[in-house]
């Protein structure tokens, strides 16, 4: 389904979350598509089932996936996007940290904006 990088500093459950979100953005996973069960994904990625459970719980809270008892877990149909203020604050902290790193690498404000635009465009381009 997607690779897990054991050398990545992010926890495995966050890598699972990010990979599923990216596949949704790119259109690889579409609303209504079934995702592997916790056991199946844990086996495919050779990780502990509790790790996948934690990722799925977060994705469900974020309304990316939904579990239908007796049927399985599916990519959710997005009705309206709501801003979660706590999540937005976490994203701002991450962006601030990344911007500081880029600053100390010699990037100007314009260079930082270009990099963010480039990443966003790559995601959107692959969605179409």
VMD Tcl script that draws the C-alpha trace (Angstrom):
set ca {
  {0.00 0.00 0.00}
  {2.76 2.46 1.01}
  {6.20 2.28 2.58}
  {7.05 2.94 6.21}
  {10.45 4.50 6.82}
  {11.93 3.18 10.06}
  {14.60 5.91 9.89}
  {11.95 8.66 9.84}
  {11.80 10.61 13.11}
  {7.99 10.60 13.00}
  {6.20 7.77 14.81}
  {4.93 4.99 12.54}
  {1.28 5.80 13.25}
  {1.86 9.38 11.99}
  {3.48 8.02 8.84}
  {0.39 5.86 8.26}
  {-1.88 8.88 8.77}
  {0.15 11.04 6.40}
  {0.34 8.34 3.73}
  {-3.42 7.72 3.78}
  {-4.15 11.47 3.69}
  {-1.75 11.91 0.77}
  {-3.40 9.06 -1.14}
  {-6.79 10.71 -0.62}
  {-5.50 14.09 -1.83}
  {-3.91 12.48 -4.89}
  {-7.12 10.63 -5.69}
  {-5.59 7.19 -5.23}
  {-8.11 6.57 -2.46}
  {-11.56 7.95 -3.16}
  {-14.59 8.44 -0.93}
  {-16.27 5.09 -0.42}
  {-13.10 3.05 -1.05}
  {-12.51 0.39 1.55}
  {-9.21 0.49 3.37}
  {-7.54 -2.65 4.74}
  {-8.60 -3.86 8.15}
  {-6.31 -3.10 11.07}
  {-4.90 -6.63 10.96}
  {-4.45 -6.60 7.19}
  {-2.61 -3.26 7.17}
  {-0.48 -4.25 10.17}
  {0.51 -7.42 8.33}
  {1.18 -5.57 5.05}
  {3.40 -3.00 6.78}
  {4.84 -5.47 9.31}
  {3.91 -3.24 12.24}
  {1.98 -3.82 15.44}
  {-1.81 -3.80 15.07}
  {-2.05 -1.28 17.94}
  {-0.05 1.17 15.81}
  {-2.54 0.87 12.95}
  {-5.45 1.15 15.41}
  {-4.00 4.43 16.74}
  {-3.62 5.78 13.19}
  {-7.16 4.73 12.24}
  {-8.59 6.34 15.39}
  {-6.89 9.65 14.54}
  {-8.09 9.44 10.92}
  {-11.62 8.77 12.12}
  {-11.51 11.78 14.48}
  {-10.36 13.88 11.52}
  {-13.24 12.47 9.44}
  {-10.89 11.05 6.80}
  {-12.17 7.50 7.31}
  {-15.30 5.99 8.77}
  {-15.91 2.54 10.17}
  {-19.19 0.83 9.46}
  {-19.73 -1.99 11.90}
  {-19.82 -5.34 10.17}
  {-18.74 -3.91 6.80}
  {-15.31 -2.39 7.34}
  {-13.46 0.91 7.19}
  {-13.91 3.29 4.27}
  {-12.66 6.64 3.04}
  {-15.26 9.15 4.25}
  {-17.42 11.23 1.95}
  {-16.42 14.82 2.62}
  {-19.44 17.03 3.11}
  {-18.01 20.28 4.42}
  {-14.54 21.11 5.63}
  {-14.41 22.54 9.10}
  {-11.40 24.18 10.66}
  {-10.27 22.46 13.84}
  {-8.55 25.25 15.78}
  {-6.36 22.89 17.82}
  {-5.19 21.07 14.71}
  {-4.59 24.38 12.94}
  {-2.44 25.56 15.86}
  {-0.36 22.35 15.67}
  {0.12 22.89 11.93}
  {1.21 26.48 12.54}
  {3.82 25.29 15.06}
  {5.14 22.74 12.57}
  {5.27 25.34 9.80}
  {7.03 27.80 12.09}
  {9.67 25.21 12.92}
  {10.12 24.35 9.23}
  {10.37 28.05 8.30}
  {13.05 28.57 10.93}
  {15.03 25.63 9.56}
  {14.76 27.00 6.04}
  {15.79 30.47 7.23}
  {18.96 29.06 8.76}
  {19.62 27.21 5.49}
  {19.67 30.60 3.76}
  {16.15 30.63 2.28}
  {14.45 33.98 1.78}
  {10.73 34.46 2.47}
  {10.10 34.13 -1.27}
  {12.08 30.87 -1.40}
  {10.04 29.45 1.50}
  {6.76 30.42 -0.18}
  {8.01 28.85 -3.45}
  {8.82 25.58 -1.67}
  {5.41 25.43 0.01}
  {3.68 26.25 -3.31}
  {5.72 23.57 -5.06}
  {4.71 20.91 -2.51}
  {1.05 21.97 -2.68}
  {1.05 21.94 -6.48}
  {2.60 18.45 -6.54}
  {-0.23 17.19 -4.36}
  {-2.97 18.89 -6.35}
  {-1.49 18.00 -9.77}
  {-1.40 14.32 -8.84}
  {-5.02 14.52 -7.65}
  {-6.32 15.34 -11.14}
}
mol new
graphics top color blue
foreach p $ca { graphics top sphere $p radius 0.5 }
foreach p [lrange $ca 0 end-1] q [lrange $ca 1 end] { graphics top cylinder $p $q radius 0.2 }
display resetview
